[in-house]
Amino acid sequence: MKNIRWTVIGAGGIADRRAIPALLLDPKNQLVAVMDRSEEVAKRIAEKYGVSQYFSDAEKMLKTVPCDAVYIATPVGTHYELATQALE
């Protein structure tokens, strides 16, 4: 099976503390980009996990970065819109 290329929307908070470290436990998972509405947070998380691409705009990331899976770690009320964008 090929590697799974992951992007993360809402990279601060729980994604940084739990989800990203858990994803990276499996060597088949590859973190390819992170997004947070705060560019500073996105940059810090990208540097922490050795990711070269970070964004403060989810739509731009989804249109720019080829990926196989998207982890959405934003408030629940935003999940529908973000999941729809990711699926498109």
C-alpha positions in Angstrom: 0.0 0.0 0.0 1.2 3.5 -0.8 1.8 6.2 1.7 -1.2 8.3 2.7 -0.6 12.0 2.2 -2.4 14.0 4.9 -3.2 17.6 5.3 -4.5 19.1 8.5 -7.0 22.0 8.8 -6.9 23.6 12.2 -3.3 22.6 13.0 -3.1 24.2 16.5 -4.7 22.8 19.6 -5.8 19.2 19.6 -4.3 18.5 16.2 -0.9 19.4 17.5 -1.2 17.7 20.8 -2.9 14.5 19.7 -3.9 14.0 16.1 -0.7 14.8 14.2 1.6 12.8 16.6 -0.8 9.8 16.3 -0.9 10.0 12.5 2.9 10.0 12.4 3.2 6.8 14.4 2.4 4.9 11.2 5.2 5.2 8.7 2.7 5.0 5.9 1.2 8.3 6.9 2.9 11.4 5.5 2.0 14.9 6.7 2.3 17.1 3.6 0.7 20.4 4.7 -0.9 22.1 7.6 -3.4 25.0 7.8 -4.4 27.2 10.7 -6.2 30.5 10.5 -3.2 32.0 12.2 -0.3 32.0 9.8 2.1 32.1 12.8 0.6 28.9 14.3 0.6 27.2 10.9 4.3 28.0 10.4 5.2 26.9 13.9 3.4 23.6 13.5 4.9 23.0 10.0 8.4 23.6 11.4 7.7 21.3 14.4 6.8 18.4 12.1 9.2 19.1 9.3 6.5 20.1 6.8 7.4 22.5 4.0 3.9 23.8 3.2 1.7 25.7 5.6 -1.3 27.9 4.9 -3.8 30.3 6.7 -6.5 29.6 4.0 -8.0 26.1 3.8 -9.4 26.5 0.3 -6.0 27.6 -1.0 -4.3 24.6 0.7 -6.9 22.1 -0.7 -6.5 23.5 -4.2 -2.7 23.6 -4.0 -1.6 20.4 -2.2 -2.2 16.9 -3.6 -3.4 14.8 -0.7 -5.2 11.5 0.1 -6.8 12.5 3.4 -7.7 15.7 5.3 -8.0 15.8 9.1 -10.3 18.6 10.2 -9.6 19.9 13.7 -11.7 23.0 13.7 -14.9 23.8 15.7 -17.7 21.3 14.7 -19.8 24.0 13.1 -17.2 24.5 10.4 -16.8 20.8 9.5 -19.5 20.5 6.8 -18.2 23.4 4.7 -14.6 22.3 5.1 -15.4 18.6 4.4 -17.3 19.7 1.3 -14.3 21.7 0.0 -12.0 18.8 0.7 -14.2 16.4 -1.2 -14.4 18.7 -4.2 
